[in-house]
Amino acid sequence: MGDMHEYQGVSQETRVHSARDLGHAIRHRRKDQRLTQDELALLAGGHRNRIQELEKGIPTERVELLLRVLHELGLDLVVRPRDSRRGEAR
């Protein structure tokens, strides 16, 4: 998975190379914030089953296309936590 070990959570930048990498980052961040899948789904305006699919790293056509496009353009997708002020990047 990306640049971090699975057990660490998302405490620094993580490069995402696959749906699985993205799923691990989402799951660990959700758990770090002590949210259930239902709570996250409600906050995000989605359904719990979609959160489950994301966290399991189930590749979707859109995510896979995004990752391929980024790869072909020589770009990295990087996930990193925001600071304590919700919605603002560090």
Biotite code that builds the C-alpha atoms (Angstrom):
import biotite.structure as struc

atoms = struc.array([
    struc.Atom([0.000, 0.000, 0.000], chain_id="A", res_id=1, res_name="MET", atom_name="CA", element="C"),
    struc.Atom([1.320, 3.448, -0.876], chain_id="A", res_id=2, res_name="GLY", atom_name="CA", element="C"),
    struc.Atom([4.036, 4.824, 1.346], chain_id="A", res_id=3, res_name="ASP", atom_name="CA", element="C"),
    struc.Atom([2.690, 3.807, 4.760], chain_id="A", res_id=4, res_name="MET", atom_name="CA", element="C"),
    struc.Atom([2.195, 0.604, 6.697], chain_id="A", res_id=5, res_name="HIS", atom_name="CA", element="C"),
    struc.Atom([-1.405, -0.503, 7.025], chain_id="A", res_id=6, res_name="GLU", atom_name="CA", element="C"),
    struc.Atom([-1.439, -0.177, 10.819], chain_id="A", res_id=7, res_name="TYR", atom_name="CA", element="C"),
    struc.Atom([-0.263, 3.437, 10.977], chain_id="A", res_id=8, res_name="GLN", atom_name="CA", element="C"),
    struc.Atom([-3.315, 5.304, 9.777], chain_id="A", res_id=9, res_name="GLY", atom_name="CA", element="C"),
    struc.Atom([-3.068, 8.494, 7.773], chain_id="A", res_id=10, res_name="VAL", atom_name="CA", element="C"),
    struc.Atom([-0.738, 10.733, 9.731], chain_id="A", res_id=11, res_name="SER", atom_name="CA", element="C"),
    struc.Atom([1.377, 11.921, 6.828], chain_id="A", res_id=12, res_name="GLN", atom_name="CA", element="C"),
    struc.Atom([1.236, 12.043, 3.052], chain_id="A", res_id=13, res_name="GLU", atom_name="CA", element="C"),
    struc.Atom([0.319, 8.767, 1.390], chain_id="A", res_id=14, res_name="THR", atom_name="CA", element="C"),
    struc.Atom([0.729, 8.190, -2.324], chain_id="A", res_id=15, res_name="ARG", atom_name="CA", element="C"),
    struc.Atom([-2.233, 6.349, -3.787], chain_id="A", res_id=16, res_name="VAL", atom_name="CA", element="C"),
    struc.Atom([-1.403, 3.872, -6.537], chain_id="A", res_id=17, res_name="HIS", atom_name="CA", element="C"),
    struc.Atom([-4.519, 1.699, -6.372], chain_id="A", res_id=18, res_name="SER", atom_name="CA", element="C"),
    struc.Atom([-8.096, 1.531, -5.138], chain_id="A", res_id=19, res_name="ALA", atom_name="CA", element="C"),
    struc.Atom([-6.760, -0.558, -2.263], chain_id="A", res_id=20, res_name="ARG", atom_name="CA", element="C"),
    struc.Atom([-4.357, 2.225, -1.208], chain_id="A", res_id=21, res_name="ASP", atom_name="CA", element="C"),
    struc.Atom([-7.212, 4.709, -1.253], chain_id="A", res_id=22, res_name="LEU", atom_name="CA", element="C"),
    struc.Atom([-9.441, 2.347, 0.721], chain_id="A", res_id=23, res_name="GLY", atom_name="CA", element="C"),
    struc.Atom([-6.821, 1.866, 3.438], chain_id="A", res_id=24, res_name="HIS", atom_name="CA", element="C"),
    struc.Atom([-6.318, 5.616, 3.772], chain_id="A", res_id=25, res_name="ALA", atom_name="CA", element="C"),
    struc.Atom([-10.064, 6.228, 4.052], chain_id="A", res_id=26, res_name="ILE", atom_name="CA", element="C"),
    struc.Atom([-10.611, 3.425, 6.572], chain_id="A", res_id=27, res_name="ARG", atom_name="CA", element="C"),
    struc.Atom([-7.751, 4.488, 8.821], chain_id="A", res_id=28, res_name="HIS", atom_name="CA", element="C"),
    struc.Atom([-8.724, 8.149, 8.756], chain_id="A", res_id=29, res_name="ARG", atom_name="CA", element="C"),
    struc.Atom([-12.360, 7.267, 9.547], chain_id="A", res_id=30, res_name="ARG", atom_name="CA", element="C"),
    struc.Atom([-11.232, 5.168, 12.491], chain_id="A", res_id=31, res_name="LYS", atom_name="CA", element="C"),
    struc.Atom([-8.799, 7.879, 13.651], chain_id="A", res_id=32, res_name="ASP", atom_name="CA", element="C"),
    struc.Atom([-11.775, 10.234, 13.752], chain_id="A", res_id=33, res_name="GLN", atom_name="CA", element="C"),
    struc.Atom([-13.861, 7.610, 15.569], chain_id="A", res_id=34, res_name="ARG", atom_name="CA", element="C"),
    struc.Atom([-16.583, 7.597, 12.930], chain_id="A", res_id=35, res_name="LEU", atom_name="CA", element="C"),
    struc.Atom([-18.678, 4.616, 11.970], chain_id="A", res_id=36, res_name="THR", atom_name="CA", element="C"),
    struc.Atom([-19.268, 3.828, 8.324], chain_id="A", res_id=37, res_name="GLN", atom_name="CA", element="C"),
    struc.Atom([-22.862, 4.957, 8.781], chain_id="A", res_id=38, res_name="ASP", atom_name="CA", element="C"),
    struc.Atom([-21.767, 8.292, 10.248], chain_id="A", res_id=39, res_name="GLU", atom_name="CA", element="C"),
    struc.Atom([-19.284, 8.908, 7.447], chain_id="A", res_id=40, res_name="LEU", atom_name="CA", element="C"),
    struc.Atom([-21.878, 8.007, 4.834], chain_id="A", res_id=41, res_name="ALA", atom_name="CA", element="C"),
    struc.Atom([-24.294, 10.483, 6.390], chain_id="A", res_id=42, res_name="LEU", atom_name="CA", element="C"),
    struc.Atom([-21.651, 13.235, 6.474], chain_id="A", res_id=43, res_name="LEU", atom_name="CA", element="C"),
    struc.Atom([-20.638, 12.537, 2.874], chain_id="A", res_id=44, res_name="ALA", atom_name="CA", element="C"),
    struc.Atom([-24.207, 12.240, 1.598], chain_id="A", res_id=45, res_name="GLY", atom_name="CA", element="C"),
    struc.Atom([-23.770, 8.637, 0.505], chain_id="A", res_id=46, res_name="GLY", atom_name="CA", element="C"),
    struc.Atom([-24.624, 5.125, 1.584], chain_id="A", res_id=47, res_name="HIS", atom_name="CA", element="C"),
    struc.Atom([-22.779, 2.827, 3.960], chain_id="A", res_id=48, res_name="ARG", atom_name="CA", element="C"),
    struc.Atom([-22.369, 0.155, 1.290], chain_id="A", res_id=49, res_name="ASN", atom_name="CA", element="C"),
    struc.Atom([-20.390, 2.635, -0.837], chain_id="A", res_id=50, res_name="ARG", atom_name="CA", element="C"),
    struc.Atom([-18.149, 3.452, 2.138], chain_id="A", res_id=51, res_name="ILE", atom_name="CA", element="C"),
    struc.Atom([-17.612, -0.286, 2.639], chain_id="A", res_id=52, res_name="GLN", atom_name="CA", element="C"),
    struc.Atom([-16.675, -0.719, -1.021], chain_id="A", res_id=53, res_name="GLU", atom_name="CA", element="C"),
    struc.Atom([-14.245, 2.201, -0.860], chain_id="A", res_id=54, res_name="LEU", atom_name="CA", element="C"),
    struc.Atom([-12.602, 0.892, 2.296], chain_id="A", res_id=55, res_name="GLU", atom_name="CA", element="C"),
    struc.Atom([-12.262, -2.614, 0.870], chain_id="A", res_id=56, res_name="LYS", atom_name="CA", element="C"),
    struc.Atom([-10.441, -1.114, -2.101], chain_id="A", res_id=57, res_name="GLY", atom_name="CA", element="C"),
    struc.Atom([-12.924, -2.530, -4.558], chain_id="A", res_id=58, res_name="ILE", atom_name="CA", element="C"),
    struc.Atom([-11.832, -1.013, -7.853], chain_id="A", res_id=59, res_name="PRO", atom_name="CA", element="C"),
    struc.Atom([-14.490, 0.968, -9.624], chain_id="A", res_id=60, res_name="THR", atom_name="CA", element="C"),
    struc.Atom([-14.303, 2.035, -13.234], chain_id="A", res_id=61, res_name="GLU", atom_name="CA", element="C"),
    struc.Atom([-14.061, 5.708, -12.266], chain_id="A", res_id=62, res_name="ARG", atom_name="CA", element="C"),
    struc.Atom([-11.314, 5.259, -9.674], chain_id="A", res_id=63, res_name="VAL", atom_name="CA", element="C"),
    struc.Atom([-9.307, 2.996, -11.974], chain_id="A", res_id=64, res_name="GLU", atom_name="CA", element="C"),
    struc.Atom([-9.651, 5.456, -14.868], chain_id="A", res_id=65, res_name="LEU", atom_name="CA", element="C"),
    struc.Atom([-8.567, 8.330, -12.637], chain_id="A", res_id=66, res_name="LEU", atom_name="CA", element="C"),
    struc.Atom([-5.488, 6.411, -11.481], chain_id="A", res_id=67, res_name="LEU", atom_name="CA", element="C"),
    struc.Atom([-4.574, 5.427, -15.063], chain_id="A", res_id=68, res_name="ARG", atom_name="CA", element="C"),
    struc.Atom([-4.963, 9.009, -16.303], chain_id="A", res_id=69, res_name="VAL", atom_name="CA", element="C"),
    struc.Atom([-2.772, 10.319, -13.483], chain_id="A", res_id=70, res_name="LEU", atom_name="CA", element="C"),
    struc.Atom([-0.170, 7.647, -14.203], chain_id="A", res_id=71, res_name="HIS", atom_name="CA", element="C"),
    struc.Atom([-0.074, 8.441, -17.927], chain_id="A", res_id=72, res_name="GLU", atom_name="CA", element="C"),
    struc.Atom([0.333, 12.143, -17.145], chain_id="A", res_id=73, res_name="LEU", atom_name="CA", element="C"),
    struc.Atom([3.143, 11.455, -14.686], chain_id="A", res_id=74, res_name="GLY", atom_name="CA", element="C"),
    struc.Atom([1.094, 12.661, -11.717], chain_id="A", res_id=75, res_name="LEU", atom_name="CA", element="C"),
    struc.Atom([0.715, 11.227, -8.208], chain_id="A", res_id=76, res_name="ASP", atom_name="CA", element="C"),
    struc.Atom([-2.437, 11.193, -6.132], chain_id="A", res_id=77, res_name="LEU", atom_name="CA", element="C"),
    struc.Atom([-1.461, 12.086, -2.567], chain_id="A", res_id=78, res_name="VAL", atom_name="CA", element="C"),
    struc.Atom([-3.732, 11.804, 0.471], chain_id="A", res_id=79, res_name="VAL", atom_name="CA", element="C"),
    struc.Atom([-2.853, 13.762, 3.604], chain_id="A", res_id=80, res_name="ARG", atom_name="CA", element="C"),
    struc.Atom([-4.768, 14.865, 6.669], chain_id="A", res_id=81, res_name="PRO", atom_name="CA", element="C"),
    struc.Atom([-6.005, 18.404, 6.988], chain_id="A", res_id=82, res_name="ARG", atom_name="CA", element="C"),
    struc.Atom([-5.191, 20.415, 10.069], chain_id="A", res_id=83, res_name="ASP", atom_name="CA", element="C"),
    struc.Atom([-7.706, 20.813, 12.895], chain_id="A", res_id=84, res_name="SER", atom_name="CA", element="C"),
    struc.Atom([-9.590, 23.518, 11.023], chain_id="A", res_id=85, res_name="ARG", atom_name="CA", element="C"),
    struc.Atom([-12.051, 21.427, 9.027], chain_id="A", res_id=86, res_name="ARG", atom_name="CA", element="C"),
    struc.Atom([-11.762, 21.826, 5.300], chain_id="A", res_id=87, res_name="GLY", atom_name="CA", element="C"),
    struc.Atom([-8.379, 23.565, 5.223], chain_id="A", res_id=88, res_name="GLU", atom_name="CA", element="C"),
    struc.Atom([-5.214, 21.934, 3.951], chain_id="A", res_id=89, res_name="ALA", atom_name="CA", element="C"),
    struc.Atom([-2.035, 22.202, 6.008], chain_id="A", res_id=90, res_name="ARG", atom_name="CA", element="C"),
])
